[in-house]
């Protein structure tokens, strides 16, 4: 297997400090803008994507999967569920055993993937993208997202990119530049944060943008759940293989839980407040039960915005505890859970999202409320209708919020948004190859002691 020299290193040398900017970012590029509700002052322009129960018919589209773990294989199956004339023709992964499992699953679903289009190793992504595909499904661990996206865009491929889009500021700046390059090339790109592709979230957000709850003033965001999977080092594994097989527990590979998992909730909160960047993040966090890698298993973060809006966001991944998942956004006239209802300030219902009983839900209804499938429908429709969509800007912003919260928790510092954007922090080695990984350990970050960004 060939080693891979990260292009993030050369980008770091060329990248201008603060390149991500501080302007508000549109919620979605493509679709139509919401109209002003009667008797309400519109708060921001919310762009509404056109949802369908199935992708429009059109030219056949050949996709290649990069990163064939559970989520990657799931994304490939979701792509196939989205419409007709779709196929997976190439698959790549770092490890052959993971590759073989994914290919077997896809072949069981009727996909004719030839052996010569099955690749493993650090350069497998290049071989997949060069295998005559139209769409790249980029689902490898997050640290690879910028480099894989760069290769796909330079090859002229439309992309589905899993969340998060980066693990550090250098990668975030690179993603935004690449997103703009994709737009200039009329390539469509959509990210896997799900909620922006679910009809109930979209309908409620339109009402909030049109003034239903007045000016947003605060948010309370929670994701409490069990611990993610962990892999212990096995005999014969070198540093790189151990870290790659246990990638969700190493910050340099996954970005920690605020980026890798809690980004869903951060992104939904951002969606319901107009995608405005915060001024700074302050946080606490730590590690109570996790036993491999160097990530935390709980964070509590507050984001402060120029308007006075404040968002308290807390996440925990510990088994055996009570769980909860909730995004509440409060305004001067009411508040919403961003998925099911909007209430007046006195707690009475302003709007309850209509949900038919399960036995009365049509296949179309189910698909339009399933972001895992709908995001692929949006991508396919954009390609076939030649109406490009591109959400790299919003997903980069949400990723940066995750990075800010992580660094605030790790260091005990208040992390300004502008400082995070100009940070030279780059996580991970410059060369990806199996063997020792110097200067990266399983030591836990200590607030007040760990180096500042």
N, C-alpha and C positions, 0 to 999 in steps of 0.2 A: 504494500500500500504506500502510495506517495505521500510525502508530507505536504502541508499546505502553509504557505507564507501569507499571513493575513494582510489584506490590502488596507486594513484600518491603520496600520503603522504609517504608510505613505500618506494616507489621508490626514492623519494627525499632524504630520509635518506641514501640510499645505493649508489646514483648516484655520480660518480666521476666528479669533476669539469672539464669542457672542454671536456666531453666525445664525443661531436659531431665531433670533429676533424676539421682540416683546409685543408684537401686534396680536390682536385677537384673530383667531383662526376660524374659518367657516366650518360649520358642522358637517357638511357633506358636499362634495363637488359633483354636480349632476342632479337632475330632477327639477322640481319646481319649488318656488318660494311660497311659504304659507301666507294667507291673507289675514288682514286685521279683523279680529273678532269685534262684533258690535258692542259698543259701550266700554271697551277696554283699550288701554294704551299698550300697544305692542312693545315688548321689551327688547327683542332682537329678531332679526330675520332668520327663520329656521327653514332649511332646505329639506323638502320632503321627498325621499326616494319613491319611485313607483314600484310597489310590491305586487307580486303575482303568485299564484299558486303553483306555477310551473314556468320554467324559462321558455322564452319564445323560440319557435323553430328557426333554424337557419343553418349556416354552414357547419359541418362537423368540426368539433374542437378536440384536439389531442392534448392531454395533460401529462405532466411528469411530476412525481412526488419526490421531494427531497426531505428526508427525515421520516422514517417509517415506523416510529413508535406508535403507541396507542392513539395519541391525538392526530398524528400524521395520517395513519391508516383511516381514522375516523373522518378526517377532512377529505380524503380521497373518496370514501364512500358517500359523503355528503355531496360532493361534486357530481357523482354519478346519479344521485337521487334528484338533482336539480332540474333535469330535463332530458330530452332526447338528443341523439347524435353526439354523445359525450363518451370518451374513453380514456383510460389510463394506459399509457404505452411505455412508460419507463419509471423505474423506482430506484432510489439511491439511499443508502444509509452508511453510517460509519462502520457498523458491525454487520457481518454476514449473517449471523444468527437472527438478528432483528429483521434484516432484509428478507430472509427466507420466509419468516412468519407472515410478513406483510404481503409478499407476492402470492403466497398460498391463499391468503384470505381474499385477495382481489381476484385471483383466478377462479375461486369458488363463486364469485359474483359475475362470472362470465367474461372477465377481462383477459384478452389475449396478449399477455406481456411476454415477449420473447426473451430467452435467457440472455441474449446479447445486449438487452436493454436493462439488465439488472446489475447495479454497480455498488461496490462498497469501498470505503476508505475516505480519507479527507478530501479527495478530489472528486468524489462521486457526484457532487452537485453539478460540477461542470459537465460531466458526461451525460447526466440527465437532461440538462438544459440544451445540450448540443444534439439531443436524440430526435430532432424533428418535431418538437412539441409546439403548441400554441400558448399554453398556460402553464406556468410554474407554480406548484403548490409548495411553498417554502415553510417547512414545519420542523426543521432541525432545532436544537437548543438555541435560545435567544442570542447568545454571544456571536453566533454565526450569521445572524440575520442581515446586518449591513453588507458583509462580503458577498453573501449569496444573492441578495437583492441587486447589488451592483452588477454582478455577472449576468443576471437575468435581464436587467434593463439594457445593458450594453448589447445583449443578444436580441433585443427587440421583443421580449416576451411579456405578455400580460401576467399578472401575479396575484395570487392569494398569499398573504403573509400572516403567519400566526403572531399572536401577542406574546410578549411585548416586542417592540421593534428594535430594542437595543438594551444594553446593560450598563452603559456609562455615557457621559456627555459627548465624548468623541464619536461614539457610534450614533448617538441621537442627531448630532449635527450632520453626519454623513447621510443618515436616512432622509433628512429633510432635503438636502441637496439632490439626492437620488429621486425623491418623490417629485420634485420640480422637473427633473430631467425626464421622468416618465410622462409627466403632463405635456411637456414640449413635444414628445414623440407620439402623443395621442394613444399611449398605452393605458389600460385600465388596471387599477390596483385596489384591492379591498382587504381589510384586516379582520382578524378573527376575534374581535371583542364582543360579538354576538348582539348586544342589546340595541345597537344602532340599526340592526336589521330586523327587529321584532316589532310587529305592527302595534301592539299595545303600548310599548315604550314610545314609538314614533308619534302615535295619536295623542298621548298625554303630553309629550314634549311640545307638540304644536300648540296645544292649549296654553301651556305655561309660557311659551315664547310670545304668544299673542296676549298675555296679560292676566291669565286666570288667577294666579296667586299674587299678582302685583310684582314688585321688585323683590327678587330673592335676597334674603338677608343672612341665612345660615343653612348649614346642612349637617346631618348626623348620619354617618355611614358606618355600617358594621358588617364584617364577615368573620364569624366564628365557625370553625369547622375542625375536623380531625386532621391529624398529621398526614403529610404526604408520604409517599413510599421512600424507603431508604435501602441502600445496598451497602453491604460490608465488603471490604477488600478481600478478594479471594486469592488463593495461592497462584502465583504466576502473573498477576496483574501488576503492571507498572503504574506510575503515578497517573499518566494520562488516561489509561484505560479505566482505572478506578474512578477518576473524576468524571469521565464521560458516561460511564454506566450508572453513576450516582449523581448525575448532573443537576438534579433539582435541589441538591443540598449544598452546592457551591456557588457563592455569590458571583464569581467571575463568569460562570456559565449561564446562570439563570437570572441574576439580578436581585435575588432574595424574594421573599413572598410578596412584598409590596408591588414588585414589577411582574412577577410570574403569575400570581393568582389574583391579588387584590386589585390589579389594574382593571378588572371587570367593573368593580364598584366605583373606583376613581373615575373611570371613563363615563359611567352612567351619570354620576354627579356632575361632571364637566359638561356632558350633553345637555343636562337640564339647567345649566347656568350660562350657556352661551359660549362655552369654550374660551373663557378669558383666563390668561395665566395668572397665578397668584404672585404676591410680592415675596413671600418667604414661607418656609416650612419650619416647624419646631416639633420635636418628637421625643418620645422615650420608647425603649424597646429592650428586648433581651431574649434569653434562651433558657427555658425551664426544663424541657423534656427531650428535645432533639439530641441525637447522639452521634451523628456523623456530619461531616462537612463543616462549614463555618457560618451558615445562615442563622438568623433569629427564628423563633417560633411565635413571637408576638410583638406588635407595634401599636403605639397610639400616636397619631399625627394630627397636628392642627395646621391648616393652610389659611393664611391671611391674605386678603385681596385688597386692592386699592380702594374699592368702593365701600369697604367696611365689612363686606361679606366674609364670614369665617366658616370653615368646614372642619368638623372634628371627625376623623376617620380612624377606626380601630380594627385590627385584624388579629386573629389568633388561630394557630394550627396545632392543637394539642388534643390527643385522644382522651375520651372519658369525661369530657366537659359538656355543658349545655351549648347547643349551637344556635346560631341566628344569622340571617342574611337580610339586610335592610338598607335602603338608601332613601332617606327622608330629606326633602328640600323645603325650607320654610320661606314664605314671602310675607309682604306687608298685608296681603288680603287672605292668605290661606296657605295650605301646605299639601305636599303630595308624596306618595311612596314610589313614584316614577314608573310604576308597573300596573297598578290596579285601581287607584282612586285619587281624587283631589278633594280636600276638605276645606271648609270655612274655618276661620280662626277659633270658632266656638266648638269645633269638633264635628259639626254636622256635615253631611255629605253634600258636596258641590257637584261631584260627578263620580259615578262608579262605572268602571269599564265593563261593557256587556260581554259576558262569557256564557255561551250556551252550555247546557249540561254535556258531559263528556260523550254520552251516546248520541248527541245531536250535532257534534262537531264534524263538519265535512273535512275531507282530505285537504281541500284548499285552505280552509280556516286553520288547520293544524300547521300547514307549511308556512303560511304567512305569519304565524306566531312562533316559528322555530327558527331562531337566528342562525343555527348551525347550517341549515339548508338555504335559508333566504339570502345569506350573504353570497353564496355561490350563484343563486338565481340573478341577483343584482349584477354580479360580475359578468355572467354569461350574456345577459340582456345588453349590457353596455358594449360588449364586444360585437355581438351580432347586429345590434342596431347602429353601430359606429357612433355611439354617444358616450365617450369615455367618462369613467368615474375614477376618483382618486381620493382616498381618505388618509394618506400618509401624514399630512399636517396634523390632523386631530389625534391620530394615534401616537405620533411623536410627542405631542404635548402631554398626553396622558402618561406616556412612558417617563417623561422628564419629571412629572409629579411623583411617580413612584421612586425614581432615583433620588429626588430631593428628600422625600420622607425617610428613605433608607439611610442616607448620609447624615441626616439630622439625628436619627436614632443611634447610629454607630458612633458619632462623635460627641453628641451632647450639645452641638452648636445649633443656632438658628441659621438656616441655610437660605440666603436670598436667591430668588429665581435667576436674576442676572448673573450672579456669581456661579451658579450651577451651569449656566449656558457657556460661560467662558472657561470653565474648569478644564484642565488638561488631563483629568483622570481617564485612564484607559486600563481596563481590567484584563487580566489574562496574559499569556505569553505572546510573543510576536510570531512564533513559529509553532504550528500545530503538528505534532508528530508523536508517535508512541515512544514512551521512555520517561525519564525524570522530568518533572515540572518544577523548576527552581523558583524560589521566592514566593511560593503559594503553599500555605499550610492549612491545618484545620483549627487554627487559633481563633477564638471568638473575639469580635471587636468589643472594646471597653470604652464606654462614653467618658470623655474627659481625658483619656489616655491615647486612644487610637489616633493616627495621623489625620490631620485635616485635609479636605479635598483641595 
